[in-house]
Structure formats: structure tokens, C-alpha cells
Amino acid sequence: MPGENLTRDEARERGRLLTVHGYEVALDLRSATGPAGGDGGPRTFRSTTTIRFACAEEGAASFADLLAPRVHSVTLNGEELQVDKVFDGSRIALPGLRRENELVVDAACAYSHTGEGLHHFTDPEDGEVYLYTQYEPADARRVFADFEQPDLKAPYAFRITAPAHWTVLSNGRETARTPLADPAYATWEFAVTQPISTYLTCVLAGPYHHARDHYTRELPDGGTLEIPLGALCRKGLARHFDPEEIFALTKAGLDFFHDTFRYPYPFGKYDQAFVPEYNLGAMENPGLVTFREEYVFRGRTTRAAYQGRANTLLHEMAHMWFGDLVTMEWWDDLWLKESFADFMGAFAVVEATRFHEGWITFANRRKAWAYRADQLPSTHPITADIRDLQDAKLNFDGITYAKGAGVLKQLVAYVGREAFFEGARRYFARHAFGNTRLEHLLAVLQETSGRDMAEWSAAWLQTAGLNTLTPELAYDAEGRVRELAIRQTAPAEHPTLRPHRVAVGLYRSAGEGGPLERYLRAEADVRGERTVVAEFAGAERPDLVLVNDEDLTFCKTRFDPVSLGTLRGRLGDLTDPLARALCWSALWNLTRDAVLPARDFLALVRDFAGRETEIGVLQMVHAWARDALGSYTAPARRQAAGGELAAAALAELRRAAPGGDHQLAWARFFAGCAATEADFALLQGLLAGEERIEGLEVDQELRWLFLEPLAAAGLAGEAELAAELAGDDTASGRRHQVRCLAARPSAEVKERAWAEVVDSDRLSNALVEATLDGFAQRGQEHLLAPFAERYFAALERVWAERSIEIAMSVVRGLYPQQGADRGTLDATAAWLVTHPDAPPALRRLVREAESDLARALRAQERDADPAGVGDVPLG
């Protein structure tokens, strides 16, 4: 659609011209519960927007943004404009602006089933309708006319008409509720917000289950801060909801951020809604944070899942300051909110909640996402070059979130904790309710730390790529360390060598066969290619050298030959859980880099995963093991390797403490690895109640998890899955059923799944995701092969016809990775060569898939190499 993809240059020019005084938005949602439009078009709602704004140049022209099927009228400064002359489907032309202006737009906007704009969901359990909005980066224009860019902040006043029995919320507190002549409906009015960006506005409406609490804090000036708290979910999930835990975490977080930032929470109330079919983990709408409802746990889950939810909750709370109070000018500086929220979420989880192991999970899970992203051809500096909104959409990635957070952890080590937080306090005080760029943050940090932030920024924020740190050791005649140096390398395409503040730990056993424990530690500033750590001269010989002990910096680490040999035989003897997590992470990076054969990584999993005490680390190791088996193991060895892994998983499942987190994690892992008739028979027996493992409760979520491998093996068909759905005919149950149906080993099934996501837009975003998850299964390569050519033929059509959220899911989810070979790699390269004018965002996704496949093929070649176990080159 012309003009839908706003560019940075257009936004800068509009930002130069316009100052927005305020919005009044009226939405009439009575149509949400009625029949869909009879003309075959989308179901719509009435949206009336009044915008008051100033223009710096009398007589200049600009435009407003709106994505809507119909516009009834456009009135500018009292004059009604001809709609077909000024509205092109995505923009409203605004000619002849005055110094002060008023724009009124009356439109019919469309409800969404893709999670973008105003999402419409009908609960299959009870037929109730639930609505919520999701806008980031630029979908508020699907709901009301606006100036869709983050630097044109303004106050908002919302007025919503909806069924009278519903709960209706927005960013501000409710100020009035007026019944209509038809008592079935009412109109809600909400307090005018503080100045915020368009993408942060929010509306939620429906018969939500609504729990309430409040937070009180005495302020330094003697005043009292009162914040009403709310926690919401669908009625059908209320029996699983735990608002007491949500409120306890919320209060702990508010205490922590008030103590740390010393700037009172500025948005009045704090509601948190868990909503269906959500595309993201959560969204930081001030006063009304939205989360995916999968955080309402329907069955038994692990401590790691509760920690992950706490991290997300505190990540979004950090945004109230980093992102909502102070917002980036344009998406180039997206990191100014996301990197900080990711770091502060982990920081707050450790400091303010019961999840004191948060940094272990951060090192093991969050950084894995960043390490992968930083080795893709699409890697970019943390401060990115975002040309337009499609670029912005793709930059919500592992660089902006997790690498940025890891770099901020390095920054705290570099400048000191107090200097870092004092810099944040000055940043909020100076730029409250405004917009900033990189230099604004660097200025306050330079003030508080006395460090030259320009050098640090140039190395860490304005260049891309991942450094590798490897220890080099030399010993004297008596076997003591003569010299320990750290070698820093960088990939040729991103050759920057950075300053790293690292801790280095030396580990050995106190006695024969005893635990591996650290006996010496030193911190060092690594600069250039080689840095000698003088403190280790004369130290006793270590069994293991761990560079980046305590995970202070962002890097890949390697091992010297002795250390690698120690880990092969004694990884489980490491007593420190963070050190163990860092070793697992480093070993996984060696596997991904085709340095360590996948067979060796899987052997480590079989030998030592059962001794892992940290449940979050164990679940991450399980995920890596599945990837190693499916992507990095030589095809000729895959079936045997899968059988070995399933056997090990079953042994650990039977060995695990009954009823504990580890038992549940091993049960899930075993189901994902099941490979033999005996494995499948056990899963069937557990489902039927004919088999039993002490302490393992096969609840509804675990039942669906067991059914998927049975469906993929052809042992659970349509009838069995329908019977299961009959006992769980819920939104979650339908997603599970759709995934299992698409997993079945049938050409007809695959054809139907392909048609549902490629040739039709009937499915909601959640069911598209479920279909894609089920479509590609290990062992079904012969069924998937015919779709490889069709994939490349369909790419541009999918990108042009579907919303960007759905298009991204389809492009990623259908890439022919399963069973792929050099032919697939060549076909990908050929598409990139022959489609140079395809949208840059689409080309980026294809290049990322190509890179992942090339990496997998290199690893498979390494795994197929018959070289001995000890023949592992250093990376």
C-alpha cells in the first residue's frame, strides 16, 4: 500500500514541522459481538479522532497515518476535505497547514486476527469476545488516525463505547461511565495521559476476570504515592490464574525501581492483562501492560517458567522509565529502551525477588539468543541503521535485546554500579516525557563515571560482531603457570577488537575425584589481540581455565586443550552453577561453530545433564540437544543418535526425584526425543493410565505434549486428537490440536497445512503459529521435500499479501531446513541473486535462513568426520 512503510527521512521532516498538543480518540466497539460484515469485508468499528497540533511553517503540507477499510470524513481546521482526494489507504494528506490546526477523522477501522492493531478473539469455551490492542512499532494507525512516529509525543484522552457488562481499560484511570439509551451498552471515559508515543497507547475490552490490589509508597518529599493495581485474564483461565504472585512481584519491582531510579512512577495506575493470541512476550503500555496469556500456567510447570514470567514482568516495568517516560526519537535507538529493560529485568529479578539465580539464566539462555543473532549476516550495531518501519519491525531481535543487555552488564563493570545508576537518574530528570538519542545517555554516564564514553560507545554500540576470547597458557619446569594470556579474535567481516572487563577463574580438584572448584580469580582489562594476566604467574596448574568467569562481558569463550579435556570427563563436577552454565554455553558455541562435533556435545548431554542442578540451565541444554540432533548431527548418524538420546532421557526421567521440576523437564525432553516403538508405547501407556512413573502427573498440557510425537509417528490420528480436544475444547486446546494435526506423516496433511498458511488468511496468528510448529517434523523429510521449490516461488506473494507479522512467521517457519542439503543452499542463494529488488526486510529473513542452513551443513560435515574424539581443533 503506498506510504504504509514510513521512512526515517519522512519522519524527521514531519517531526521538524509538527508539534502535537493532544488527541481525543472515540472508539465504538459495539460491533465486536455482532455478526461480521455481510459484504465479505472485514468486521469494522467506528473510530473518531481529533488531533490538535502546531505547524512550524504556515502553509506547509504534511500527512497523518491511518490504515482503515473506509474513511467517512476528514475535516481540517473546520473544512471537510474530499476523502478520495486526500486518503490513499494508509495516509491522509494535510495541505495548507496553519500555525495551529485541528484534524478530525471519522473512519471505519478493521478488527484484526493477526495480533496487530485491535485484535478480536472469540473464546471457543463460552463464545465470549475479548479485545486488546498491540501497536509496536506502528500499528496504532490501524485503530485511529495519528502521526505514527515515536518523537511526536502527546497526551491522549480515550472514550470507548462497548457492552455494559465488559471490563474496559486504557492507559489512564477511568473517570466516567455513562449508560446509553440501550442499557446493554455504555461509554467509558479515561483520564488524559501524560505525553506518550502513539505505539504506547492501549485499549482493552471484554468480560475479563479482573483482580485488584494497590501499592503505597512514601515519597522523599513527604507525600504518598498511591497506585491502583490490576491483574486480568480471560474468564476461562481464571481457575489457573495466580494474581497474588503477580501482585507480589509487582510491588517488589515498584519498590526496587523507586529505590534505584528515585523517580516516582508517573502513569497513575498499573494494570497487567494476560491476553489471548499475543504475538509478543509482553508490551509496556504505560498504565496497562499486556502479556501473552501463556504466562497463566494451565498445568504443572517449572521454577524456570515462573522465573521467566517474573523477568518479563520486571522487564516491562523497567520500560515505564526506559521507553515510556523517556523514549527514543526514532527506531535507530530502540536499544535505549529494549537493552535497558532486558538488563534491568534480569537485575531486578536477582535483587528484588526469590529468583536469585537470574544471572545464571541470563548467561545461559538470554545470551544464547544474542550470540546467534550476532553471527548472522544481518547482525548490526546495537545502535542500528533503521531506514523505515519494516527495518524497525525486524530489529526487535537478539542484538537489540539480549546483546544490548549483555553489553550494559559489561558497562556496569566498566563504570561501576553507582555511576551507572546515577547516570540513569540524571537521564530521567533531564528528559522526562521527552525523546532522546545515544549522545544524551552517554553525556550523563560520562559525567557520573569520569570515563571516556565515546571510546566505549564506538567499540560496543556502534560496531557489530562477536569477539572470541581464548586462554593461552605456558608452564615452567615445575608445572606452575609461567604465563596466562587471553587471545582476542574477531570475524573478518566485523574485525573490531573491543575492550573487555573480564574475570578469569582457575579451577581444580582439592583431591582425587573431588569437585572442581575455583582456587584463583583475577579481573583484567582485555585490549587488543593478546592480554597477559600477570596475577596468575606462579599459580598451580589448573584443570580448567574459565575466561569470562562470572559473565561480566559479552563474548564467545574457548578452552585450552587441557580445560576441554577436563570438561569432557568432569563437567558435572563443577560446583558453581554459573561457571557450569558458562561452560555449557561455550560448548554449545563450539558445536554451532563446527569445532566440537555434535556427537561429542550429545555425549556431554547424556553424561552430565542429569547432574545439572539449575532447572533453567537444564531446559536450555535440552533445547540445544534437540537442535544438535536435528540440525548438526550427520544425517547418517541421526537415527542412532536419536535413539541414544531418548534412552538417556528415559533413564534420567526414571531417576529424577518424583514430582519435581527435573522430572517434569526430563518427561518433556523424552517426549521430544522419542524414537523407538518402545518409546512411543510408553507415551501411549502414560496417556491411557496404563503406565506410571512415580510422581509424574500427566496433566492436560503434558497430554498434548505427549500426543505430538505420537501424531508425527502416525500413532495418533484425527479421531484421537478430536477426542482429546473434546476434553479440552479451549483456546489452548485448539492450538495444541492444530499443531498435532499438522504434524501427522501424510502428504495430504502437509498440503492442507501449506494451503492454510500460504494460500489463505483465514487462520488467526496463533493458529498460523501452531500450524507452522507442527508442519516440519524430524523424520518427515520425504514429505517436506516437494515444498522447497514452492517456498521460493511463494515468498514475494506472501510478503505482499499478508500483514508483516504473519508474513515473517511464514517466511521463517516454512524455510526448508528439515532434510536440507547443498541443493537447498544453492536454491536460496539463487533466489537472493535473482530477486535483488525484493523488499529488504524479506531478503534479510531469507539471508538469515541461508546462514543457519550453511552453519548446519558445516556442523554435519564435522560430525561425519571420523576423526577421533580428541582431535578437536581450537576455534
C-alpha positions, 0 to 999 in steps of 0.5 A: 500500500503506498506510504504504509512503510514510513521512512526515517527521512519522512519522519524527521521532516514531519517531526521538524514541522509538527508539534502535537498538543493532544488527541481525543480518540472515540472508539465504538466497539459495539460491533465486536459481538455482532455478526461480521460484515455481510459484504465479505469485508472485514468486521469494522468499528467506528473510530473518531479522532481529533488531533490538535497540533502546531505547524512550524511553517504556515502553509506547509503540507504534511500527512497523518497515518491511518490504515482503515477499510473506509474513511467517512470524513476528514475535516481540517481546521473546520473544512471537510476535505474530499476523502478520495482526494486526500486518503490513499489507504494508509495516509491522509494528506494535510495541505495548507497547514496553519500555525495551529490546526485541528484534524478530525477523522471519522473512519471505519477501522478493521478488527484484526486476527493477526495480533496487530492493531485491535485484535478480536478473539472469540473464546471457543469455551463460552463464545465470549469476545475479548479485545486488546490492542498491540501497536509496536512499532506502528500499528496504532494507525490501524485503530485511529488516525495519528502521526505514527512516529515515536518523537511526536509525543502527546497526551491522549484522552480515550472514550470507548463505547462497548457492552455494559457488562465488559471490563474496559481499560486504557492507559489512564484511570477511568473517570466516567461511565455513562449508560446509553439509551440501550442499557446493554451498552455504555461509554467509558471515559479515561483520564488524559495521559501524560505525553506518550508515543502513539505505539504506547497507547492501549485499549482493552475490552471484554468480560475479563476476570479482573483482580485488584490490589494497590501499592503505597509508597512514601515519597522523599518529599513527604507525600504518598504515592498511591497506585491502583493495581490490576491483574486480568485474564480471560474468564476461562483461565481464571481457575489457573490464574495466580494474581497474588504472585503477580501482585507480589512481584509487582510491588517488589519491582515498584519498590526496587525501581523507586529505590534505584531510579528515585523517580516516582512512577508517573502513569497513575495506575498499573494494570497487567492483562494476560491476553489471548493470541499475543504475538509478543512476550509482553508490551509496556503500555504505560498504565496497562501492560499486556502479556501473552496469556501463556504466562497463566500456567494451565498445568504443572510447570517449572521454577524456570517458567515462573522465573521467566514470567517474573523477568518479563514482568520486571522487564516491562516495568523497567520500560515505564522509565526506559521507553515510556517516560523517556523514549527514543526519537526514532527506531535507530535507538530502540536499544535505549529502551529494549537493552535497558529493560532486558538488563534491568529485568534480569537485575531486578529479578536477582535483587528484588525477588526469590529468583536469585539465580537470574544471572545464571539464566541470563548467561545461559539462555538470554545470551544464547539468543544474542550470540546467534543473532550476532553471527548472522549476516544481518547482525548490526550495531546495537545502535542500528541503521533503521531506514523505515518501519519494516527495518524497525519491525525486524530489529526487535531481535537478539542484538537489540535485546539480549546483546544490548543487555549483555553489553550494559552488564559489561558497562556496569563493570566498566563504570561501576554500579553507582555511576551507572545508576546515577547516570540513569537518574540524571537521564530521567530528570533531564528528559522526562516525557521527552525523546532522546538519542545515544549522545544524551545517555552517554553525556550523563554516564560520562559525567557520573563515571569520569570515563571516556564514553565515546571510546566505549560507545564506538567499540560496543554500540556502534560496531557489530560482531562477536569477539572470541576470547581464548586462554593461552597458557605456558608452564615452567619446569615445575608445572606452575603457570609461567604465563596466562594470556587471553587471545582476542579474535574477531570475524573478518567481516566485523574485525573490531577488537573491543575492550573487555572487563573480564574475570578469569577463574582457575579451577581444580580438584582439592583431591582425587575425584573431588569437585572442581572448584575455583582456587584463583580469580583475577579481573583484567582489562582485555585490549587488543589481540593478546592480554597477559594476566600477570596475577596468575604467574606462579599459580598451580596448574589448573584443570580448567581455565574459565575466561569470562568467569562470572559473565561480566562481558559479552563474548564467545569463550574457548578452552585450552586443550587441557580445560576441554579435556577436563570438561569432557570427563568432569563437567558435572563436577563443577560446583558453581552453577554459573561457571557450569552454565558458562561452560555449557554455553561455550560448548554449545558455541563450539558445536554451532561453530563446527569445532566440537562435533555434535556427537561429542556435545550429545555425549556431554548431554547424556553424561552430565545433564542429569547432574545439572542442578539449575532447572533453567540451565537444564531446559536450555541444554535440552533445547540445544540437544534437540537442535544438535540432533536435528540440525548438526548431527550427520544425517547418517548418524541421526537415527542412532543418535536419536535413539541414544538420546531418548534412552538417556532421557528415559533413564534420567526421567526414571531417576529424577526425584518424583514430582519435581521440576527435573522430572517434569523437564526430563518427561518433556525432553523424552517426549521430544526425543522419542524414537523407538516403538518402545518409546512411543508405547510408553507415551501411549501407556502414560496417556491411557493410565496404563503406565506410571512413573512415580510422581509424574502427573500427566496433566492436560498440557503434558497430554498434548505434549505427549500426543505430538510425537505420537501424531508425527509417528502416525500413532495418533490420528484425527479421531484421537486428537478430536477426542482429546480436544473434546476434553479440552475444547479451549483456546489452548486446546485448539492450538495444541490440536492444530499443531498435532494435526499438522504434524501427522506423516501424510502428504495430504496433511502437509498440503492442507497445512501449506494451503492454510498458511500460504494460500489463505488468511483465514487462520488467526496468528496463533493458529498460523503459529501452531500450524507452522510448529507442527508442519516440519517434523524430524523424520518427515523429510520425504514429505517436506521435500516437494515444498522447497521449490514452492517456498521460493516461488511463494515468498514475494506473494506472501510478503505482499499479501499478508500483514508483516507479522504473519508474513515473517512467521511464514517466511521463517517457519516454512524455510526448508531446513528439515532434510536440507542439503547443498541443493537447498543452499544453492536454491536460496542463494539463487533466489537472493541473486535473482530477486535483488529488488525484493523488499529488504526486510524479506531478503534479510529473513531469507539471508538469515535462513541461508546462514543457519542452513550453511552453519548446519551443513558445516556442523554435519560435515564435522560430525561425519568426520571420523576423526577421533574424539580428541582431535578437536581443533581450537576455534 
